[in-house]
Amino acid sequence: MLQIKRNRARALAAMMMTGLGSAAVTAAGCGGDPISPSPTTSSVTTGVDPSTTSGTSSSGGAGGAGGSSELTVSSTDGSGGSTAASSTSGSGGSGGSAPTCLDAAAFADVLTLQDPALCVIARYNAAEPLGYSPPSWGAHGGPLTLRVAMDNTFDLVRWKAPAGAMGALTKQEAHVNAMVPMSGFLSGQAVDVPVFGWTALSWTGVSPNLAGELLLIKGAAVDKRYPTYGAYANAGIPAANSQGRVLLTGLSPVGDAKEGSNGLYAADSCGTAAQPSLLPGGDVTCKAPITVAAWGNASGPVTVDHDGNAFAVMSSFDGTQEARGFDAASIARGAAPASGVTLFKIPGFGSNVAAVAPKAAAPGFVAYQPISPTTFLPEDMIEQPYTVTSGKLAAVGAPKPLLKSAVANALIYVIVDDQDRLWAGVDTGTGATYVVLARTP
């Protein structure tokens, strides 16, 4: 019963972060069923482009560079001493010897892998639970998590894996006081975007007023801050000379604190490292942020694969959610608005998404864990295969099972590392366990 209550609380927290209306949250908290249909009776729609019904499915190219991002942080290790870290990472699709797959018994207490095209190559333990905060892959070369204090200050916690396939992750911390008001609600995920070495994090007000900010952090200090409305998730796309594009899901573009359409927004960087910006100003080359595409009623997660393709999931008040993919050319810095390609439509909502890029004859796949619109409990993680042919992204078939938690209805958080491997993180009560997946050799 305690586990059921804990997971229901997590689902409601994720629901609130996605911007669902206060009436729906109140009804759910009272045991009502504000949204339907049932997941067992609804159909799945795949491979549909909202702007055109044409498209092809075939194998894509090898995973390429994921961009680079330099990061320097002052931090505190577990012993209380002060440390510093400076690293550059972000390149993907690296070669090397084939990985060694672990026996299923080595991770059966955490997850069951349901795709024979993948295998588990490592298992690592972290000393802190993930809670409601999805991790991301940090520019330091490991998971990045967020720890929020009661006063709305927070720690950026950077984890590093040990040598070998098993062991404990070590951590470094940077404490940030971003002057987030006590009434503010941090989005939960901090993301190292490959733009001017920034770490992006959003916060909103509490419904019905979701005005907030996009925070762009360097080390332990806020470098830039921009007004937003209903901001939920961020991702970044690299370009030359530390420039790039910052993606945001929410109810307004970067720089606008007024409620607008729910959708995926983009803001292109401009200026110099000394005077960076996401908004037009003194630099005549700066372009205003754009609405890439608007769909659904409530915002969800967004991610970018190693080839620069972007993926976002939005939910609607009718109880459905729609995932769209945007090929690299259509979402790159300077690109115009684009409808994207619908990858799937399924019941529910969710808070975390990751994508492994296509490689040789193997398609890429989007990893996603839906949350039921009727029970508000996390379901098994699914994967949606996709290809990119002649620059055009297309879904391959329908979503299929990927991961099943050993504990029923547990949240599974996924990230992709700089070698294009999928990390799946699950809370263990006192900490978290990450299971690392790669394509079966």
N, C-alpha and C positions, 0 to 999 in steps of 0.2 A: 504493500500500500504506500509506503514511503517513497519507493521508486516511482510509482505512478504519479504521485503528487509532485515529485521533483521534476519529472519530465513534462507534466502539464504546465508547471510554472515556467519551464524553459520555453515551451512552445508559445505560451502567451507573451513572454518577453520578446521572442523573435517576431511575433505578430505585431506587437506594439512598435518595434523598431522599423518594420516595413511600412508604417504609416497607415495601417488600417484604422478606420474611424473609431471614435471613442464609443459609439453605440455598440459596435460589433465586439469590442473588447469587453465592455460591461456585460453584454449578453453572454459571452463565452465564460466569463468569470462566475456568472450565476448559474452555470450548468446548461445554458441554452444552446441551440444549434443555429447560429446566425447565418451560416453558409452551407450550401449543399451543391452538387449532388454527391452521392456516395462514391468513393473510389472504386468500388467493386462493380459498378454498373456503367461508369463513364468510359467513353472511347478515347483513344489516343490518336492525335493527328500529327503527322511528321512530314518533313521535307517540303513545306509549303512556303513560298516566298510571298509576303503580303503584297508586293507590287507586281509580281508575275508568277505564273504557275509553271514556268519552264525551269529546267535545271538538269544537271547530269550528276551521276554518282560514279566516281572512280577513284583510284588511289592518288594520294597526294605526294608531295615531295618530302624530303628528309627534314627533320626539325633543325632549325637554324639558330642564329644568335638571338638571345633574349634581350640584348642591350646591356649596357653597363651603367652602374650607378656608384658613385663614391660616397662613403659614409664614414664620419668620424664621430664617436660618442665617448663621453665621459661616463663611467659607470661604477657600480658597486657590486662586488661579488658577494657570495654567500657568507664570507667571513667578516664582512663589514669594511674591508679595505677598498681603496679607490683604485680603479683600473681604467685603462683607455683602450679603445679598439679602433683601428682604421683599416678598411678593406675595400676591395673592388671586386664585384662579381656581377653575374647576370648572363654570361654566355651559356647557351644551351646546345643540345644535340651533340655533346661530346662523344667520342668513340671510346676505345679501350677494350679490355677483355670482357667477355660475357659474364654477367653476374651469377652468383651461386644462389640457387633458390633454397629457402629454408623449408624444412618439413612442416606440414600443416600443424603438427602438435606444438610447434614453437610459438604459435600465436592464436591457437584455438580458443584460449580463454578470453580473447579480445574480439576477434573478428573471424568470419568465414568468408573466404574469397570465392566468388561465384563465376569468374571468368577464366577459363583455362588458358586464354591467350596472355594472361599476366601471372606473375608469381611474386611472392614476398621475399625480399632480399635482405631486409634488416628490421630490427625492432629496437626502439629506444624508449627510455623512460624519462619523464620530466617530473620534477619535485612539486609542481603546482598544477591544480586542476585548470582546465580551460574555461569552465563556467559557461557564461553566455558570450564569450569573446572569441570569434573565429580567428585562428592564427593566419598569418600570411608568410610568404617566403621573403626573408630579409636580405638586404644587400650585403650583409656580413657573411652570408652563406649558411643560414640556418633558419629555423622558425622564429617569427617575431610575434609576440603576444602582448596584450595590453592588460595592465593591472590598475584598476580605478579605485581611488581612495574616497572616503566619505565626503571630503571637501571638494571633490571633482578635480583635484590634481591627479596625475596618473604617472605610471612607470611604463616605459617601453622596455620590454624584457626580451633580450636577444639570446637565443639558445644555439649551442654548437654541439654537433654529434662527436662522439669519441671515435677513435680508430677502430675498425672492425664492424661486424654486423650487429652487435648487441652491446648494450651498456647504458649508462646514464648521461643525459644531456647536461652540459654545464651552462651557466647563464651569466649575462652582464646586464646591468640595469641603468637606465637614464631616467631621472625624475624630472617631470615637466609640469610646471604650473602655467597653464595656458589661459588662466583667468576665465575659465568656463563658469557661468553663474550656477548657483546651487540648484536652480530650477532646470538647468540644462540636462540633456540626456545624451551621453556619448554613444556613437553608433556601435562601438564594440570592436571594430577591426581597424588596426593601424597598418598602412601599406606603404612600403618604400617604393615610390614612383620614380622611374628613371628620368627625372626632370630636375635639374639643378640640385641633385642630392637630397630632395625633399622626402619626408615621411608625411603622408596624407592621413588625416583623421577628421571626421565630421561630428558635429553635435547639433541637436535640435532642441527646441522648446517642447513642452508637454502639450499634447492635444487639448484644446483645438488650435492652439497657436504653435506651429512647428517651425517658426523662424529660428535660425541658428547660423552656423558658420562652417566653412571649410578651413581647417587649420593646416598649414604647411610648415613642418618642423624640421630644423636642422640640429642634430645632436640632442640637446636638452632645452632648446629655446624655440619659440614660434618665430619663424622667419617672415611669413605672410599669413594674412587671414582675410577671408572674403565672405560676405553675407550669402546665405543660401536659405532655402525653405524646404523642409522635409528631407534633407539630404540623408542618404542611407549608406551607400557603399561607394568605394573609389577604386580605380585602377589606373595604370599609366602605360603610355606607349612611347618608346624612345625615338629620338631623331638626332641629327648631327649636332655637335657642339653643345652638349648638355641640354638641348632643347627637347621638346616633346609635346605630348598631349595628355591632359588629365581628364579621365572619364569619371562621371558622377551619376548615380541613380538618385532620383528625388523628384521634387515638385517644382523645381526652378533651376535655371542655369546658374553657374558660378557668378557671383556679383549681384544677385537679385534676391531680395528677402521677401518677395511677394509670391503668394501661392499661384501656381500655374498648372500645366498638365503634368501628369505622372509620366516619366520617361527616362531615357538615357541622354545625358548631356555631355558636351565636350568643351574644354577650354584649352586653347593652344598657348604654349609659353612664348614669351618674347623678351626682349631686353638682353642684358648681360648677367653674368654671375654676380656682379656687384649690385645690379639693379634689375632683378628678375621680376616678371609680371605675368599674370594671366588675363589682364584686362587692358583694353586700349587706354592710352595715356600719352606721355611724351614721345613714345616710340611710334612712329607712323606705320611701322610694319605690324603692330599689334592688331589682331582681329578680335571682334566680339565673340564671346562664347556662343555656341549653337545648341539647338535641340537636334540630336542625331535622329531620334525616333521617339514617338510617344505612343504608349499602349498600356493597357491595364489601369487599375485604380490605385494600386499600392506598390511601392518600390521594393526591389529585391537585390540580390547580389550581382556583381559584375566581375569578370576576369579576362585576362589576355593570355593567349598561349605563346609559345616561344617563336612562332612565326608572325606574330603581330595581329592575329585574328582575335576578335573580341566576342564575348558571350555575356548576355544579361538575361535575367529571369524576372518577370513582373507578374503579380497576381491581381485577380479581379474579385469584386464583391459577389460574383455569381459562384464562387468557390473553385474557379479554375486558375491555372497559371500557364504562362507562355514563355518559352525560352527562344531567344533569337540569336543567330550568329551573324557577325559582320566580318567579311573578308578583310585582309590586311589593307588593301588599297582603299577600300571604302571607309575605313575608320582611322587611317593614318593622319598625322598632323597636317592640317590644311584641307582635309577632305570635306566635302559638302554633306548635308544631311542625307541619310540613307535609311531605307526601310528594314534592311537586314533580311535574313531568311529564317522562317519559323522552323525550329528543330523539333519541338514537341509541344503539345498542349495536354496537360494532365490536371487532375484535381489537386487542390491544396495550395500551399505556399512554402517558402523555404528561406534559409538565411546564409547559405554557403555554396559556392560553386568553384570548380577548378577544371582546367582543360589541358590534356596532353596532346601535343601537335602530331599530325600525320608523319610517318617515317617510312620511306621506301614504299612497299606495297601495303603496309599496315595503315588503316585509317586512324585518325585521331579520335579522341572521345572526350565528352564532357561528363564529369562526375558530379552528381547532384543527389541530395537527400530531400525528398518531399516530406512535408508535414501534413497530416490528414486534416481536411477541413471540417470533419465531423468529430473526431476525438481529440484533435490538436496534439497528437503524439507523433514523434518522428517515425517514419517508415524505413524500410530497407533502402540502401543507397543504390541508385541506378546509374547506368552510363548510356549516353547517346553517341553512337559513332558518327563521324563526319569526315568528309574528304574536301580537298581543295584542288580543283582541276582548272588549269589555265586561269588561276586567280579567282575562281568562283567557288564559294563554299556551298556545300550541300549536305543534308542529313542522309544517313545510310540506315534505312529501316527504322524501327521503333526502339524506344528505350528498352534496355534489358538489365537484368540483375547484375550488380557489381559486388557489393559488400553487405554482409548481414552481421549485426552486432551480436556478441555473445550474451549481452544483457538486453532484454526486450525493450524496444522503443528508446534506445539510447541515441543521443546526438553523435554523429560522426562528422568531424571537420576534415576537409581535404585541402591540400595545397600542392603545388608542383614546384620541385626544386630546380636548381640551375643545370641539372643533367636531364631534365624532362621526365623525372620520376614522380609518381604520385605518393604523397604522404597522407595517411589517414590517422587522425588523432581522436582518441576516446578517453573520457575521464574515467579514472579508477576509484574515485572517492577522495583519496588524499593526494592524488597527482594525476598524471596523464600518460598514456602510452601512444607512441607513434609507430605505425607499421608502414614500411616503405615498399612500394610496389613498382615493378619494372616489367617490360615485355618479356615473356618467357623465351629464353635463348633457344 
